[in-house]
Amino acid sequence: MSRAFTSEEYEAPEVVIEVPEKREPSADMELVFAYSKDRSLSDPSLPYEIGMHFLEGSGGFFQSDEFAVKWLDNAVKEGSVDAMMALADFYLKDTKTHGYRKPASLLKMAADRGNEDARARLDMDHIDDPTSRKTFNAYRFNAELGDVMAMNLLAEGFEKGHFGKNKEKAAAFWYTKAFKKGDKDAAKRVLALYYKKRIELTEEELRFLRS
């Protein structure tokens, strides 16, 4: 004798079987497996080498900035100082796209691990020419890393025209950043630019700087 179905059985939701989407292997993996052989990807030198080959289009690899960044970043995560420097230099070639914060962080990581080149690039104690690109980079890197003195030095360089003409807006930006970090005198410098009619400020910005 067959039993009757309960209303709960009729109302039970239909079981949906999800078929996983088929994914094509990444275009870099075949080359990576062939190159790696028996080496471990946890060895920092291996992803660094792969990243550099992709960056240069060498060693049987095709040129690809995307894969170069991917593998250099993997090497950075494994602690490769060489990868930190290479990736910082890559970002610095196009700061309009990448900005300065990424290379600054990479240089700081490398410097903390004893890399002398990275330390020299971040050094603000041995400035010879206040108008040089090296000086600008040193101030900018440290400002991006949150150094209040660097923010003020960078702003002062913009204000004095060391880093290009008509850069008062950039000066005000970095003075304001220093003020937000607790430097009250930096606010006075922004207001001085305003009173000299070298920059414009909104009422909200004025209230903030005068607070």
Secondary structure, 3 states (H helix, E strand, C coil): CCCCCCHHHHHCCCCCCCCCCCCCCCCCHHHHHHHHCCCCCCCCHHHHHHHHHHHHCCCCCCCCHHHHHHHHHHHHHCCCHHHHHHHHHHHHCCHHHHCCHHHHHHHHHHHHCCCHHHHHHHCCCCCCCCCCHHHHHHHHHHHHCCCHHHHHHHHHHHHCCCCCCCCHHHHHHHHHHHHHCCCHHHHHHHHHHHHCCCCCCCHHHHHHHHC
